[in-house]
Amino acid sequence: DARTFMCQVGAGSYGMGESSTELRVYKVPKTPEIEPSSGGISVRSNEVPEIAKCLSRNSFPPPNITWHKNGEQLHPKENEVMMQSTLTRESSGLYTVSSVLYAPVTREDRHSRYHCTVHYWLRGQQHALESQEVKLNIFYSTKHLKMQVVSSSALVKEGDNVTLVCEADGNPPPVFSFFKKNLDEWQDLSSPESEGGVLNLHDVNKSSSGTYRCQSLDLDDLSQKEEDVDLVVNWKPRIVAISSPLYVRQDEVVNLTCKAIAFPRPTVQWSINGTAHEYMDNQHIASNLTVRVSHDLLQAGAKCRVSNTLGVSEKHIQLVDQKSTAESQGVIIVAIIVAILVVAVLGAVIYFLHKKGKIPCGRAGKQDM
């Protein structure tokens, strides 16, 4: 019905008169529908990729569509930004317009929002309807890799469960692998449990301490990145060696030794006074105490006490008087000699009595009365 209507009036010999009027019909379109590109778009694409499609239905007269990125209108730019529009007249006489946006993307476009706007006429004035905003699934390689130790307590102790978390800012998330440094080699710790950038360590001990590495592999461009982190497992002291028992003489100057292992480094305390010297011996903390042997020391012995923030370990050093030991050994030797002599004498007496016939021996030894 949108056309020009004409009216004619005839007045006989006076002639005819006519006039025309234009009928304009307006139909407000439906809110435009936007559909982002499916599957994702790589920043490494060799061609200008399709960003999204926009569709506006049932409007009259024909509308037009514009594209916007982060609120700003996009304009065609040769070999960069392109828009392909299609206008279709339905059987109802109404118009459907569609538009496809092509534009390059960068890593920063992972936060960009796109929308389309349909512009239409109503009573001689232009109006607009906007679609909803959409975000794109942008594929890009990892730029930053972060690895951290996650534990239930700030201080990792023996027996704790520890999680190593590796995070990458690439999309899609890369494939992660975990390694632990053993001497000059890296031990591969990757397993089905370590997928998704998470490695769980259960019931850690001092051997769990060391340098761990996370390695990421981007499937888009096969690029790799690595990040290391040090895991320190703390454990309470354990005394692993001590000089006991120790054979000494009174007034003799001796060295008492106490060796322990712990982390953090423990302190060593002795129950007696003397000159102490601490040193590290193959990751062990060792303490040598130089002291003069007194009667009280012989009686009570010495105690080594090793402690850190996680606990305490104590051991007693027994001191044995060599003089008393020698005397005891002499008494034992004399007793053995006396016992041997008694046995020898007893044997000689029995033999003598047998020869004199005082002791019968079997049936051959019987005599007639």
C-alpha positions in Angstrom: 0.0 0.0 0.0 2.9 2.4 0.2 2.5 4.4 -3.0 1.1 7.7 -4.4 -2.7 8.2 -4.6 -4.2 10.7 -7.1 -7.6 12.4 -6.9 -9.2 13.9 -10.1 -12.3 16.3 -10.1 -14.2 17.1 -13.3 -16.3 20.3 -13.7 -17.7 19.9 -17.2 -16.7 22.6 -19.6 -14.7 24.1 -16.8 -12.2 21.4 -17.1 -10.6 18.9 -14.5 -8.5 19.3 -11.5 -6.3 16.7 -9.8 -4.1 16.3 -6.7 -2.0 13.5 -5.3 -0.8 12.3 -1.9 1.9 9.8 -1.0 1.1 7.0 1.5 4.0 6.0 3.6 3.9 2.8 5.6 6.3 2.0 8.4 7.0 -1.3 10.1 9.4 -1.4 13.1 11.9 -4.3 12.7 12.5 -7.0 15.3 15.5 -6.6 17.6 18.5 -7.7 15.6 20.0 -11.1 16.3 23.7 -11.5 16.5 25.7 -14.7 16.3 29.4 -14.8 17.0 31.8 -16.9 15.0 31.7 -20.5 16.2 34.8 -22.5 17.2 37.0 -19.5 18.0 39.4 -17.3 16.0 43.2 -17.5 16.0 45.2 -14.3 16.1 47.6 -16.1 13.8 44.9 -16.5 11.0 46.3 -15.7 7.5 42.9 -14.5 6.3 40.6 -11.8 7.7 38.3 -13.9 9.9 34.6 -13.8 10.2 33.7 -12.1 13.5 29.9 -12.4 13.6 26.6 -12.3 11.8 23.7 -10.0 12.3 20.1 -10.5 11.2 17.1 -8.0 11.3 13.6 -9.2 10.3 10.3 -7.7 9.1 10.9 -4.0 8.6 9.6 -1.4 6.2 11.1 0.5 4.5 14.4 -1.4 4.1 16.8 -0.7 7.1 20.5 -0.8 7.2 23.0 -2.4 9.7 26.1 -0.9 11.4 28.7 -2.7 13.5 30.3 -1.6 16.7 33.3 -2.8 18.8 33.5 -1.7 22.5 30.8 0.9 21.8 32.6 2.5 18.8 31.2 2.1 15.2 33.4 0.2 12.8 33.9 1.4 9.2 35.0 -0.5 6.2 38.8 -0.5 5.7 40.4 -2.2 2.8 41.9 -5.6 3.5 41.0 -5.2 7.2 37.5 -4.4 8.1 34.8 -5.7 5.8 31.0 -5.9 6.0 28.8 -7.9 3.6 25.1 -7.1 3.7 22.2 -8.9 2.1 18.6 -7.4 1.6 15.7 -9.8 1.1 12.1 -8.8 0.4 9.7 -11.3 2.0 6.3 -12.4 0.4 4.7 -10.1 3.0 6.4 -7.2 1.4 8.6 -6.6 4.5 12.4 -6.6 4.4 15.0 -8.8 6.1 18.5 -7.6 6.2 21.6 -9.5 7.2 25.2 -8.5 7.6 28.5 -10.3 8.2 31.5 -8.6 9.8 35.1 -9.5 8.9 37.9 -8.0 10.9 41.4 -9.0 12.2 41.8 -9.9 15.9 44.6 -9.5 18.4 45.3 -10.9 21.9 43.6 -7.8 23.4 40.3 -8.6 21.7 39.7 -11.4 24.2 38.1 -8.7 26.2 36.3 -6.9 23.3 32.6 -6.8 22.9 30.8 -6.6 19.6 27.2 -5.7 18.7 25.2 -4.6 15.6 22.6 -1.9 15.2 19.7 -1.8 12.8 18.7 1.7 11.6 15.1 2.1 10.4 12.6 5.0 9.5 9.4 5.8 11.4 7.2 8.8 10.5 10.1 10.5 8.7 12.5 10.0 11.6 15.4 7.5 11.9 15.5 5.2 14.8 17.8 2.4 15.9 17.6 -1.0 17.7 20.8 -2.6 19.1 21.5 -6.3 19.5 23.0 -7.8 22.6 26.8 -7.7 23.0 28.9 -10.8 22.4 32.5 -11.8 23.2 34.7 -13.8 20.9 36.6 -17.0 21.7 40.1 -15.8 20.7 43.0 -18.3 20.4 46.4 -17.0 21.3 49.7 -18.4 22.6 50.9 -18.2 26.2 52.7 -15.0 27.1 53.0 -15.5 30.9 53.5 -18.7 32.9 53.1 -18.8 36.7 53.8 -21.7 39.0 53.1 -21.7 42.8 53.0 -24.0 45.8 49.6 -24.3 47.5 49.5 -25.8 50.9 47.0 -25.8 53.8 49.6 -24.0 56.0 52.2 -21.4 55.2 55.0 -23.7 56.5 55.1 -27.0 54.6 55.9 -29.8 57.0 56.5 -33.5 56.7 53.2 -35.4 56.2 51.4 -32.4 54.5 49.6 -32.6 51.2 51.0 -30.0 48.7 49.6 -28.9 45.3 51.7 -27.4 42.6 49.6 -25.1 40.4 50.7 -24.0 37.0 48.8 -21.2 35.3 49.1 -19.9 31.7 47.4 -17.0 30.0 47.1 -18.7 26.7 43.9 -19.8 25.0 43.0 -22.6 24.7 44.9 -23.7 27.8 48.2 -25.4 26.9 49.3 -28.9 27.7 51.2 -28.9 31.0 54.1 -31.2 32.1 55.8 -31.3 35.5 59.4 -32.2 36.3 61.6 -32.4 39.4 65.3 -31.8 39.4 67.5 -34.7 40.5 71.2 -33.7 40.4 71.7 -32.6 36.8 68.6 -34.4 35.3 64.9 -33.6 35.3 62.6 -36.4 36.4 59.2 -36.4 34.5 56.4 -36.3 37.0 53.6 -36.0 34.5 50.7 -38.4 34.9 46.9 -38.4 34.5 46.7 -36.8 37.9 48.7 -33.8 36.8 46.4 -32.7 33.9 45.1 -29.2 33.9 48.2 -27.7 35.3 47.8 -29.2 38.8 50.3 -31.7 40.5 49.3 -33.2 43.8 52.0 -34.3 46.2 50.7 -36.5 49.1 52.4 -37.0 52.4 55.6 -35.0 51.6 58.9 -35.7 53.3 62.4 -34.2 53.3 63.1 -36.0 50.0 60.2 -34.0 48.4 62.2 -30.8 48.8 63.8 -29.5 45.6 63.2 -27.6 42.4 60.1 -28.3 40.4 59.4 -27.2 36.8 56.2 -26.6 34.9 56.4 -26.7 31.1 53.6 -25.5 28.8 53.0 -26.5 25.2 50.7 -24.4 23.1 48.9 -26.5 20.5 48.2 -23.5 18.3 51.8 -22.7 17.4 53.7 -25.4 19.4 55.6 -22.8 21.4 56.9 -23.8 24.9 57.4 -21.9 28.1 59.0 -23.0 31.5 58.7 -21.9 35.1 60.5 -23.2 38.2 59.6 -23.1 41.8 61.4 -24.4 44.9 59.6 -26.6 47.4 61.0 -26.6 51.0 59.7 -29.2 53.3 60.3 -28.5 57.0 60.8 -31.4 59.5 61.4 -31.7 63.2 64.9 -32.7 64.5 66.1 -36.3 64.5 69.4 -37.2 66.2 71.1 -39.6 63.8 74.5 -40.1 65.5 75.8 -39.8 69.0 79.0 -40.9 70.8 77.6 -43.4 73.3 78.7 -45.3 75.3 82.0 -43.6 75.7 84.9 -45.2 77.8 86.8 -42.5 79.6 88.9 -41.8 82.7 88.2 -39.2 85.3 89.9 -35.8 84.7 90.4 -36.8 81.0 89.5 -34.2 78.3 87.1 -35.8 75.8 85.0 -34.8 72.8 81.3 -35.6 72.8 79.6 -35.6 69.5 75.9 -35.1 68.6 74.7 -35.1 65.0 71.1 -34.3 63.9 69.0 -33.5 60.8 66.2 -31.0 60.6 64.8 -28.0 58.7 64.9 -25.2 59.5 68.3 -25.5 61.0 68.0 -26.5 64.7 69.9 -25.4 67.8 72.0 -27.8 69.8 72.1 -27.6 73.6 74.2 -29.7 76.0 73.2 -30.5 79.6 76.8 -29.8 80.8 79.2 -26.9 80.4 82.1 -27.2 77.9 83.4 -25.7 74.7 81.0 -26.5 71.9 81.7 -26.2 68.1 78.9 -26.6 65.5 79.4 -27.4 61.9 77.4 -28.8 58.9 78.2 -32.3 57.8 76.4 -33.5 54.6 73.2 -31.6 55.4 73.5 -32.7 59.1 74.0 -30.3 61.9 76.8 -31.6 64.2 78.1 -30.3 67.5 81.3 -31.3 69.2 81.6 -30.6 73.0 85.0 -30.6 74.6 84.7 -31.3 78.3 86.8 -32.5 81.2 85.5 -35.7 82.8 84.4 -35.2 86.4 82.9 -37.6 88.9 79.5 -36.1 88.5 79.7 -36.4 84.7 80.6 -40.1 85.1 77.6 -40.6 87.3 75.0 -38.6 85.3 76.4 -38.7 81.8 75.6 -36.0 79.2 72.4 -35.1 77.3 72.2 -33.6 73.8 69.1 -31.6 73.0 68.3 -30.6 69.4 65.3 -28.3 68.7 63.6 -26.1 66.1 60.2 -24.6 65.7 58.7 -28.0 64.8 59.9 -30.0 67.8 62.6 -31.4 70.1 64.8 -34.5 70.1 67.0 -35.6 73.0 69.5 -38.3 73.5 71.7 -39.4 76.5 75.4 -40.1 76.3 76.6 -42.7 78.7 80.2 -42.4 80.1 81.9 -45.5 81.4 84.9 -45.3 83.7 87.7 -47.3 82.1 89.4 -47.9 85.6 86.2 -49.5 87.0 86.0 -51.5 83.8 89.6 -52.7 84.1 89.1 -53.7 87.8 85.9 -55.6 86.9 87.6 -57.4 84.2 90.5 -58.4 86.6 88.1 -59.8 89.1 86.4 -61.8 86.4 89.7 -63.2 85.2 90.7 -64.2 88.7 87.4 -65.9 89.3 87.8 -67.8 86.0 91.3 -69.0 87.0 90.1 -70.1 90.5 87.2 -72.0 88.9 89.6 -73.8 86.6 91.9 -74.8 89.5 89.0 -76.1 91.5 87.8 -78.2 88.6 91.4 -79.5 88.1 91.8 -80.5 91.8 88.4 -82.1 91.9 89.3 -84.1 88.8 92.6 -85.3 90.3 90.9 -86.5 93.5 88.3 -88.5 91.6 91.1 -90.1 89.5 93.1 -91.0 92.6 90.2 -92.7 94.4 89.3 -94.6 91.3 92.9 -96.0 91.1 92.7 -97.1 94.8 89.5 -98.9 94.1 87.5 -96.8 96.3 85.2 -95.9 93.5 83.6 -98.9 91.6 83.4 -98.5 87.8 80.7 -100.6 86.1 80.3 -104.4 86.6 84.1 -105.1 86.1 84.7 -103.1 89.3 82.6 -105.4 91.6 84.5 -107.5 94.3 83.6 -110.7 96.2 83.0 -110.2 99.9 
